[in-house]
Amino acid sequence: MKAAGLIDTLKGKGPFTVLAPTDTAFAQLPNGTVARLLLPENKGELVDLLTYHVIPGSYATNAFKDSTMYTTVEGKNVTCRLSGNDVFVNDGKILNYASGLFDIQASNGYIQLVDSVLDPSTAPTTLNHLFFRGLNSLPNQPDFRCGEIDAAPRIPNSLFEPKNAKYLKMYEDFTIKFWVPQFEKSLSKIALGRCKDIGYTQFAGGADEGWAPEAVLEEICKTACKCWPRCGDVPDDPKHGHWCSLCSGKYNDQIVIQLYTKPGK
């Protein structure tokens, strides 16, 4: 912030919410990135990067809204997604909430710790969704209930880029083939789409689940990331079709499946 000349700005009236990457997040950048950004001739790029991590307004963790875009001081948007107990901003996860820490309150806003450095060059312009659904069956009650999740918060944003469509399709296929919930053992007929697409429109609550189970991850992690079990939080390599973050703990905490029944059932 000092090198970018932003100290006085952030000391201003505000309010501001600073999305502050951890030291570990900065360490995941390509070698030499931070040193290059600190060179005087790259001050403009540094300012853009840092102001992309500042949102006008005062946001405690529980104030962020799901499926909402926030315009940063830099001028581009970040997208907030809520998934289970996690709050994601683009590809970054806010650590305060997930780690049980308190929000860091400043005199003119909040500081929220995030586990990734957000990239303004890949700022989202649309909100990604990827819905999977499955059906519950009980004795004498076949397909009595439908459950759905939006897997988009559990996927790096870069995987949704058109040039990576074949890798997204691979992720979809693996999920449909291998996903077996840890608790809702009766959930079956996993498919792409929403419950309302097949007539299940009456909301029936939510169920906590684990995402994703080892059966989904094992093949991906062994073949694409050369690690198993559970990779560390390592950078993705889209150029080579590697999304190793899918194998990490970042995207695999609890989720909430939204449950629906057919009207009148």
Secondary structure, 3 states (H helix, E strand, C coil): CCCCCCHHHHCCCCCEEEEEECHHHHHCCCCCHHHHHCCHHHHHHHHHHHHCCEEECCCCHHHCCCCEEEECCCCCEEEEEEECCEEEECCEEEHHHHCCCCCEEECCEEEEEECCCCCHHHCCCCCCCCEEEEEEEECCEEEEEEEEEECHHHCCHHHHCHHHHHHHHHHHHHHHHHCCCCCCCCEEEEEECCHHHHCCCEEEEEEEEECCCHHHHHHHHHHHCCCCCCCCCCCCEHHHCECHHHHCCCCCCEEEEEEEECCCC
